[in-house]
Amino acid sequence: MATHTSAPTLVKGSRAARSTITLKILMAASGIVFIGFVLVHMYGNLKAFAGHDAFNEYAHHLRTFGEPILPYEGLLWIVRVGLIAALVVHVASAYALARRASTARTQKYAVKKNRSSSLSSRTMRWGGVTILVFLVWHLLNFTIGKINPSGGATNDPYNLMVDTFDLWWMTIIYLVAMLALGLHLHHGTWSALQTLGLTGTAAARTRAKTAGWVLAVVIAGGFSLVPLFVLLGVISK
């Protein structure tokens, strides 16, 4: 009686493939959540161009939004919990996929420079780490503990923002992080659309690349405007 030894291998390979696809979908979905968040966050930051009162009123409104149905800062905590969950999913999926890609190599080989790959794709992992480290500092700076690098008061959101970006080195750190964010968004948008099956034709691939560039320039550029204009003295106390 003949035995079928190939079936378990096929099933195992199929499960691994489905698991990999699931991880990529989780990365794409959590990435879309972050794109939505940074767009809203960027809009809030640009309120700085309207002046002290407009910026602080926006910051205060975020904390009172939904009252009395929601408690003070209720909306912010809902958003924070959702973002933390999305971050855990995004980072865990990225780590799992990276481990799989590493263990899939059964033999060591010399890695040749891929001239056809984009800078954003080659820096995807390190860019993600850079963004994660910056995120921790950004929360310490403006949300958790509120650290004023200039040594001033921290109870006024607008003044804290101006004091921070009046320091050239803080602006440089912020701009480097925005460069990493732009590159991450560029390739991440392409990868997400590819995972979701939206790059099947040449025209669709072109649109996906364009969408990646538009999001990268709009979001990273929009975030960069405020620190630059603070440093130049256009936005001030």
Disulfide bonds with the S-S distance in Angstrom:
none
